[in-house]
């Protein structure tokens, strides 16, 4: 019996089409896998089902009745529970308090602490042997490791006892033993008649737990197949579809010169034994599904994430990068695509936004305004930055021009190594191509670039080599004819084509 369906669902975010024609159906007591490449729309579809995003068109039914959720509370009332990639835990609260947040057992209107702890112990019991040290009802979430926090989020969803569960990358931080426990829970939910939508970047998991698979590409549903009669090869081919070549062509390839950056055995909370080198004048791409350690690596190289193990060398000499100032001292620059959190100062003038990186390390309290303008204006022209006045707040600029301000800020320092963390996220096609051209020019001038992009076509069109990440590790290096969509998806999903 069908418990949920989505028909011809559409969603736009400004000029970006997230969903153009999404169809999906979930049966009672099944695990239905939802799969697709970065930006295909699967997470957006799940957010619409969960009531956190409103669709622009199409129909959603639950239990055979058409529904229009105004918010997540409406979806929860309809029996839908969701595990999101971005955890929603409160670090200052305990495990028990997070699991039952807003639904705490009460006596005479007050929270019953004894019962809360007892029910949390019951919820934790399946994971007790694999959760690791320090995990219990009274542990503060702030003190937990990444895998333990993910377990808390899973338990939080399960404690709501929904009839329909959505797990969006719920296993991304779990080890093999923890995944086995989680799958045992999922199988028990199936036997109880619950229905599960399951998203994972690990292809083997999808075939181990799924009953059916729906493949999405470019905001559309392209196929729904039974897992039992499907191969991993077939799924990857459906994900790739017909490749549309980018009309941007790099004029300059990698120089094949000396290594300017060498990383050996680098490990952090999320990275595991990462080793590679970056050559002068090349663009080294970081591929794989979102959240597999690419951004963590870039922030680590910039000193914003602590190194637990491993070494970093620049110019053939070992260096210690413990904070961004250390990285900047070695001519390293970092540009994030998340302008709101790691980029612009929205209420400050454009001039100050461009100046802020150049002030780092300056001892004088005075700014040579005209000298800086003489230096920055050619960069602004090169970036085709459009603005009325340098005194205007940067918030008045379009998203693309705000990103150009962030880029210009760092180009003013003439970096030797440029770390780009999904720099074109949320900007228009023309601005993207402007940035591609600037990257190409910088490489021709000897600058070396590490580029992470959530758009696979962007990596394939710009990078000389691509390091594919999966679960915090480099699982493959792609270059030359091997750098194609099929190979990138296969590596990202650990498809294991030879074992299909």
N, C-alpha and C positions, 0 to 999 in steps of 0.2 A: 504494500500500500504506500502511495506517495504521501509524504508528510510536508514537503516544501517544494516549491517550484519558483523559478525566476524566468520570465519570458521577455525577450527583446529589451533587456535593461540597458539604459543609456546614461552616461554621466560625463559632463565636461567640467574641467577646472580652468576657467578663463579660456585661453585658446588651445588648451591641451585636452584632447579627447581621451579620457581614461577608459570608457566603455562605449562601444558603438552598437553592438548587438550581442549581448551576453544572455545565453540560455543555460539553465541548470536545473536539475531535478534530483531530489534526495528521497530515497525510500526508507521505510521504517526498518530499523535494525541493520543498517548497512554503514560501512565506512566508504565514503565517496571521496576519492582523491581529486584535488584541484591542482593543476600543474601548468606552468608556462614560464617563459623567460622574464627577465626584469622588465617591469613596466607593462606587462600584458594585461593587467586589470584584475587579477585574481584577488588581491587584497582589497581593492575598491569594492568588488562584488560582495565580499564577505562583510565589509563595513556597512553596505546597504542592507544586507540581510540582518545585520545586528542593530540597525537603527541609528548608527552614528553618522551616516552620510545619507542625504536624501537623493534619490535618483531623479534624473531629468525626464525619464520616460520609461515605459515598460510596465510590467505587472509582476507583483510578488504575491504568492499565495502560501498560507500555512494551514494545514489540515483541510485543504480544499476551499478555503475562504480567502478572498482577496484582502490584503492588508496594506496599510500605509503607515509605517512606523514614524512617529514624530521624533523619537529619541530612543536611546538604549533601554530606558525603563519600559517603554512599550514592547520592545522585542523580548525583554526578560519576562514580562507578564505573559507573553505568548509562548514561553518555554524555551527561549533561545539563550545559550550561554557562550561566551567568546573568550578565547585566549589570544591576545594580540602579541605581535612581535615586540612592541614597545610595552614593557612591563608597567603595571599601574600600582605598584606597591608603595607603601609609605615607610621609608627607612627608619624613622624614629619609633615605630610601633613594633610589637613583637610578632612572631610568626602566627600565634593564635589570633591576635587582634587583626592582622591583615587578612587571614583566611575568612573570618566572619565579620569583616568591617561592614557596618550598617545593618547587620543581621545578628547581632550578639544576643545570646540567650539572656533573658531578664527575669528578675523576681521583684514583684511590686514596683516595676518601672525602672529598677536599677540593674546594671549589668551583673550577672551572676558569674563571678570570676572562677569559681570552682567548676561550674558546669562548662564554662568556656574552655577551660584548660582540658577538661575530660574529653569534650567533643573534638578539640584540636588533636589530642593524642590519638583518638580513633581515626581521624582523617589522615594523620601522618603515618599510621601503622604500616601501610603497604610499602612505603619508602624508607622505613626506619633502618633497615639493614644496608641500604645503599646510599643514603643521603650524606654520609660523612660526619666528621666530628663537629660538635657544637650545634647540631641541628636539633631543635626541640621547640615545644610550644612557647617557652619563655625567652628564646633567643631573639635579639634585635635583628631585624632584617638588614640594617646597616652593617652588621658584622658578618653577614653570610657571603659565601662565594657565589659566582655567577650561576653555577648549576643549582645551588641550593635555593637561590631566589627564584629560579625558573620553576622549581618544584613547588614553592609556595604559591606561585601564580596558577599553576595547574590545580592545586588543591583548592584554591579560592574559587575557581570555575566549577570544579566537581561538587563543592559543598552547596552550591545553589540547586543541585539536582535538576538541571534542565533536561527536556526531552530531546532537544537538538543542540549539539555542541559543535563549535567551530574551533579547530586548533590550527592557528597560523604560525608555523615554525615553532611548535611547542617543544621540539627535541633539540633545537639548535645548540644549546649549551650542556646537554646531558651526555654522560658517558654511556658505554654500551650496556652496563648493568642497569643503569637508571632507565634507559630506553626499554629494556626488556620488562621491567616492572610497569612502566607506563603502558606498554602494549598489552600486558595482562589485564590492566584496568580497562583499556579500550575494548578488549574482547568480552569482558564481563558486562560492559555497558551494552554491547551488541546483543548479548544473550537476554538482557533485560528489555530489549526492544528500543533502546535509544538509537539515535541516528547521528552520525559524525561526518563533518566536512573536515578533511585533513590536508594540510599543506606542509610540505617539507622539501628541503633542498637535497635530501639524501635519497637517491633513486631506489636503492635497495630497500629502504623503509617503506616506500610507497607500494612496492610489490609484496612486501611481507605482511602488510596490514590491510591493504585496500581490497574492496570488492569491485568497484568500478573506478574509472579515471576519466575526467573531463579535461581536455587540453584547450587552453586559451592562447590566442596570439593577437597582438595589436588590438586589444579591447573586444575581441569577438570569440565566441565559442566555435572551435573548428571540429571537434569530435568528442563523443562519449563512447567509451569502450569497456567491455568487461576485462578486468585485470587478468583473469585466467587465460584468456585467449590472445593476450597482447605481449609483445616483446619490448624490451627497453629501447631497442633500435627504432621500432615503430613510433614510440612516444617521442623520442628525440627528433625524428624526421617531421612529425606533426608540429612540434614546437618551432622548428626552423622555417618550414613552409617555403615560399618563394622569396628569395633574397632580393631586396631592392638596393642597388648599389648607391652609395653616397656620391653626390656630385662634387664633393670636396676631395681634391687629390693633393697630397703632400708633394711639394717640390723637392724636399730634401729628406733623405732617409738617414738612419743612424750612421754615425761616422765610423763606428767600429774602433774608436780610439781607446785610450787608456781608461781604466776604471777611476771615476772620481769619487764614488761612494761604494764602500764594501760593508756588507752586513753579514755577520756569521753567528748562527745559533741563537738568534734573537727570540726571547720569550717574555711575554707579559701575562696579565691575567687572562687574555684571550688569544694571544699569539703563541705558537708552538714551534720552536726550532726553525725560525725563518732565516734563510741564507740566500743572498743574491749579490750581484754587483750592478752598478749603474755606470754606463760609459759616457764619455763626453759627447755632447751633441745628439743624444738619443732621447726618444720618448719611450719610457718603460711603462707599459700598461699593467694595471692590477685588475684582474677579471674575477668572475664568479658571482654567485648570487649576493644580494645585499646582506651586509651584516656578518660576513665571514672573516673579518679581521683586516680588510683593506684600509678602512679609515683609522682603525687602531694603529696600524703600521705607520701611516703618515703622521699621526699625532705623536706617536712615539719618537719618530725621527726628528720631530720638531720640539721635543722635550715636554710635551703636554701630557704624556702618559709615561709612568716610570718603567724602566727596564728591570726585569727580574734576573735575566741571564742573557749572555751573549755580548758581542762587541760590535762597535760601529767605527769604521775608518773613513776618513775624508782626505783625499789627496795622498793616499798611501800611508797615512799616519793614524794611529788610534786616537779617538776623541771621546770625551765624556760629555754627553748632552743630557743634562738633568732638568733643564728649564728652557723655555723658548729663547731667552737671551743668549744661552750657549749656542743654540742652533743659528741664530742670527749672526753671532760672532764668527761662525764658519761659513757665512754667505749662503745660508739656507732660508728660503721663504716658504710660507704655507698659506694656501688660499682654499677656503671652505666654500662649498655650495650652499651652506646654511647661513645665509647672510644675516638672518635675524639673531642667531646665537653667537656666531663666530666671525661676523663681518662688519657691517656698517654700524655707526653710531647715529641712529636715525634722526635725532633732533639737533645734531651738530651740523655745522656748515660743511659743504663739500670740501672746502680748503682744509679744514681740520681732519676730515676723514682721510684725505690724501696724505696729510703730513704725519699722522700719528706714528707710523712705522719708522719714519726717518728720525723721529725724536728719541728713539730707543738708544740708550747709551750716551746721549748728548749731555754734557755736563753744564753747559751754559743755559741759564733760564730764558735766554732771549732767542727769538726766531728771526732769521733773515728772510722776511716774507718775500721780498722781491727776488732774492737769490733762489728761493725755493720755487717760486712761480716760473722763473726762467728755466728751471730744471724740469718741472712737472708739466708745463704746457706742451712741449713736444710729445711727451708720453700721452697726454690727453688726446692730442690730435691723432696720434698713432692708433689709439684705441677707439677713435671716432666717438668720443664721449660727448654727449649732448646735454648742455646745461645753460641756464639763463645767466647765472652769476655764481662765482665761487663762494659767495656768502649765503646762498640758498641752502636750506636744510636738505640733506641727502635723501630724506624721506619723500621729497617732492619728485624725485627721479623715478623712471620706470625701473622694474626689476632688473632688466638687462643693463641699464646704465649704472644702477647701484653696484652690480657685480663688476663692471668696468672700473668703478672707483676703487673697489677692493684690490683688483689686479694692478691698477696704476699705483696704489700705495706701495706695493711690494716691488714693482719694476723700478720705482724711484731709488731703491737700494741696490740696483744692479746685481741681483743674486746670481750665483753660479749654479745652484741647485734649486729647482722649483717643485714644490709638492702641491699637486692639485687634487683636492678631495671633492670629486663630483662637482666641478666648477660650473657646469652649464645647467645644473638643475633649476628648472623653473624659468628659463630665459628663452627668448624667441629664437627662431631659426637663423635670422640674419645675424644676431649677436653671437650665436654659436659659431657661425662661419668666420666672423671677425676674430673670435678667440682662436679658432683653429689656425688661421693665417698667422696670428701673432706667435703662437706656439712654434710654428714652422720656422718663422724668422728668428726666434730666440735660439732654436737649435742650430740654425746656420751660423749664429754668432758664437756658438760654443756652450750655450747654457744646456744643462741636462735636466730632464723633466721626468717625474714619476706621476702618472695620471691614473686616478681611480675614477671610473664612470659607471653609473648604474644603467647606462645605455650601451649595450654590447656593440651596436653599429659604430658608435663613437670610438670605442677602443680599436675595433678592427680597422677603422678608417685612418687612425692617427698613430697608433703605437708601432714601434719597430719590433718589440717583443712584448708578449703578454704573460704575466705570471698569474695562473689561475688559483684562487684561494677556495678552500673548503674547510670549514671548522677550524679556522685559525692557522692552517698550514698551506704551504704552496704544494699543490698536487700535480701541477704540470706547467711547463714552459712552452709557449707556442710562438713560432716565428716563421717567416716566409710562407710557403704554400700551406703549412700546417695551421696557420692562423686564419681559421674560417669559422663560420657560425656553428657548424656541426661539431667541430672539435672543441669549441669553447663551451657549448652546452653539455657535451658529453663529460668534459672534465668537471664542470661546475656541479653537475648532478651525480658525479661518480657513477656514470651509467654502466661502465664495465662492458663495453660492446662485445668483447670476445667471449664473455660469459653469459650472454643473453640467451 
